[in-house]
Amino acid sequence: MTQTFTEHYEREDGRAIELTYAEPENAIRGGLVVLHEADGVTDGVRLLIASLAGEGWLAVAPHLDVVQPSPVAAPSPQPGLEETPRPPSREDVLAATDVTLAWLVERGVLADLLGVVGFDLGGVAALVVASNRRLGAAVSVGGGHELPALVEIAGKLTSPWLGIYGDAGDELAAVEFEQLRDAAASSGTVTNLVRYPGANRRFDADPGAAVEAWQRTLNWFDAHLR
């Protein structure tokens, strides 16, 4: 299995972030930003990064819980008050993705070979990125509603986007799925939505669906990042 590494990356403007990444053993086909689930960069996320690298992609996950803005823009906390953890906001996700994309470009990845993929909460984050940045391709696998409502942002897509969802647990209901499909289609960019009956957001309720979803993800990047 391809090895993963974690490093602290800092830009000249002071923006900094922790990155976990894996490099292909042979030629790099392109670069993928991997947006992690709510639990952070877990062993499962590292396995995903390594698996993508095994397919030829330079895959890198920004640690969304430790992104550091430019010191000039950073607000000063009130004395005596401690910061409380919170889910990443739209601004957090975009800032972390921008810094991570810069990291990929520094390593020689061309702009039209950059993509983003997210799972669970990261799936919502990937849709946010795909609606605010022009990338070669984006994939969302599952995702709840912690960030802005999916339907509200899908109509603003600016990157080719594949959305993969189950229908068990707290995944999208049939009506929500169709609304999301219609909103994405109205964006004018290339989109595709797939729904697996009986699969939950982690796809462990249906291993067969998980295998197919993985292949669909690879095929989407194969088709759009070249």
C-alpha positions in Angstrom: 0.0 0.0 0.0 1.2 3.5 -0.9 2.5 5.4 2.2 0.9 8.6 3.4 2.7 11.6 4.9 1.7 14.6 6.9 3.4 18.0 6.6 2.8 21.6 7.7 2.5 23.8 4.7 2.7 27.6 4.9 2.3 30.2 2.2 4.2 33.5 1.9 1.1 35.4 3.0 1.0 33.5 6.3 -1.8 31.1 5.4 -0.9 27.7 6.8 -2.4 24.2 7.0 -1.6 20.6 7.9 -1.7 18.3 4.8 -1.8 14.5 4.6 -0.9 13.2 1.1 0.3 10.2 -0.9 2.2 10.2 -4.2 1.9 7.7 -7.0 4.9 5.4 -7.5 5.0 6.3 -11.2 3.8 9.2 -13.3 1.4 11.7 -11.7 -1.9 11.9 -13.7 -3.2 14.9 -11.8 -4.0 16.2 -8.4 -7.0 15.6 -6.1 -8.0 17.5 -3.0 -9.6 15.0 -0.6 -12.1 16.7 1.8 -12.5 14.5 4.9 -15.4 13.5 7.0 -16.5 15.1 10.3 -14.0 13.0 12.3 -11.0 14.5 10.6 -8.2 12.7 8.8 -8.8 9.2 10.1 -7.2 5.9 9.1 -10.0 5.5 6.6 -9.2 8.9 5.0 -5.5 7.9 4.8 -6.5 4.6 3.1 -8.6 6.6 0.6 -5.7 8.9 -0.1 -3.3 6.0 -0.6 -5.8 4.2 -2.9 -6.2 7.3 -5.1 -2.4 7.5 -5.3 -2.4 3.9 -6.3 -4.5 5.0 -9.3 -2.0 7.6 -10.3 -3.3 10.7 -8.6 -1.3 12.9 -6.2 -4.0 13.0 -3.5 -3.9 15.4 -0.5 -6.3 16.0 2.3 -6.2 19.4 4.1 -6.9 19.1 7.8 -10.0 21.3 8.0 -9.9 21.5 11.8 -6.5 23.2 11.9 -6.6 25.7 8.9 -4.9 28.9 9.9 -5.8 32.2 8.1 -3.5 35.0 7.3 -2.3 36.7 10.5 -3.6 40.0 9.1 -7.1 38.8 8.8 -7.2 36.7 11.9 -9.6 38.0 14.6 -8.4 38.4 18.2 -10.3 36.3 20.7 -11.8 38.1 23.6 -9.7 37.9 26.8 -10.8 35.0 29.0 -12.8 33.2 26.3 -11.6 30.0 24.8 -12.4 29.1 21.2 -15.0 26.3 20.9 -14.7 23.7 18.1 -17.2 24.1 15.3 -17.9 22.5 11.9 -16.0 24.0 9.0 -17.8 26.9 7.4 -18.0 27.6 3.7 -15.2 30.1 4.1 -13.1 27.5 5.9 -13.6 24.9 3.2 -12.7 27.3 0.4 -9.7 28.8 2.2 -8.3 25.3 2.9 -9.0 24.1 -0.6 -7.2 27.2 -2.1 -4.1 26.6 -0.1 -4.1 22.9 -0.9 -4.5 23.6 -4.7 -1.5 25.9 -4.4 0.4 23.1 -2.9 -0.5 20.8 -5.8 0.4 23.5 -8.4 3.8 23.9 -6.7 4.4 20.2 -7.3 3.8 20.6 -11.0 0.2 19.7 -11.4 -1.5 21.6 -14.2 -4.6 23.6 -13.6 -6.8 21.5 -15.8 -5.7 18.3 -14.0 -7.0 19.5 -10.6 -10.0 17.9 -8.9 -11.8 17.6 -5.6 -13.5 14.6 -3.9 -15.3 14.5 -0.6 -17.0 11.9 1.6 -19.7 12.3 4.1 -19.4 15.9 5.4 -16.6 16.2 2.9 -19.1 15.4 0.2 -21.0 18.6 1.0 -17.8 20.5 1.2 -16.8 19.2 -2.3 -20.1 20.5 -3.7 -19.4 23.9 -2.1 -16.0 24.0 -3.8 -17.4 22.8 -7.1 -19.9 25.7 -7.0 -17.3 28.4 -6.1 -14.1 27.3 -8.0 -13.5 26.2 -11.6 -11.8 22.8 -11.4 -11.5 19.9 -13.8 -13.8 17.6 -11.9 -15.5 17.2 -8.5 -17.1 14.2 -6.8 -19.3 14.1 -3.7 -20.0 10.7 -2.0 -22.8 11.1 0.5 -23.1 14.1 2.9 -25.6 15.5 5.4 -26.7 19.1 5.8 -24.1 20.6 8.0 -23.1 23.1 5.4 -25.5 25.2 3.2 -28.4 23.2 1.9 -27.3 21.2 -1.1 -30.1 22.3 -3.4 -29.3 26.0 -2.8 -25.7 25.7 -4.1 -26.0 23.0 -6.7 -27.5 25.4 -9.2 -24.3 27.5 -9.1 -21.9 24.6 -10.1 -18.9 25.8 -12.1 -17.1 22.4 -12.2 -18.2 19.1 -13.6 -19.8 17.3 -10.6 -20.7 13.7 -9.8 -22.9 13.2 -6.8 -23.3 9.7 -5.2 -25.8 9.1 -2.5 -27.5 6.3 -0.6 -31.0 6.4 0.7 -30.7 4.8 4.2 -30.2 6.7 7.5 -29.9 10.4 7.1 -29.1 10.4 3.4 -31.2 12.2 0.8 -34.8 11.2 0.5 -36.1 10.5 -3.0 -37.8 14.0 -3.3 -34.6 15.8 -2.1 -32.5 13.7 -4.5 -34.7 14.8 -7.5 -34.6 18.4 -6.4 -30.8 18.2 -6.2 -30.6 16.6 -9.6 -32.8 19.4 -11.1 -30.7 22.1 -9.4 -27.4 20.7 -10.6 -28.8 20.4 -14.2 -29.8 24.0 -14.1 -26.2 25.1 -13.6 -25.3 24.4 -17.2 -22.2 22.4 -16.4 -21.7 18.6 -16.8 -23.3 16.8 -13.8 -24.4 13.3 -12.9 -26.2 12.0 -9.8 -26.5 8.4 -8.7 -28.6 7.0 -5.9 -28.1 3.6 -4.4 -31.2 2.1 -2.7 -30.3 0.6 0.7 -26.9 2.2 1.0 -26.1 4.5 3.9 -23.8 7.5 3.7 -20.7 5.4 4.5 -21.8 2.7 2.0 -21.0 -0.1 4.5 -24.6 -1.3 4.4 -24.1 -2.3 0.8 -20.5 -3.4 -0.1 -21.5 -3.9 -3.7 -22.7 -0.3 -4.0 -19.4 0.8 -2.4 -17.4 -0.9 -5.1 -19.5 0.5 -7.9 -19.4 4.0 -6.3 -15.6 3.8 -6.1 -15.4 2.8 -9.8 -17.7 5.6 -10.8 -15.5 8.1 -8.9 -12.4 6.9 -10.8 -14.2 7.0 -14.1 -15.3 10.5 -13.5 -11.8 11.7 -12.9 -10.5 9.7 -15.8 -13.0 11.3 -18.1 -12.6 14.9 -17.0 -8.9 15.2 -15.9 -6.9 14.6 -19.0 
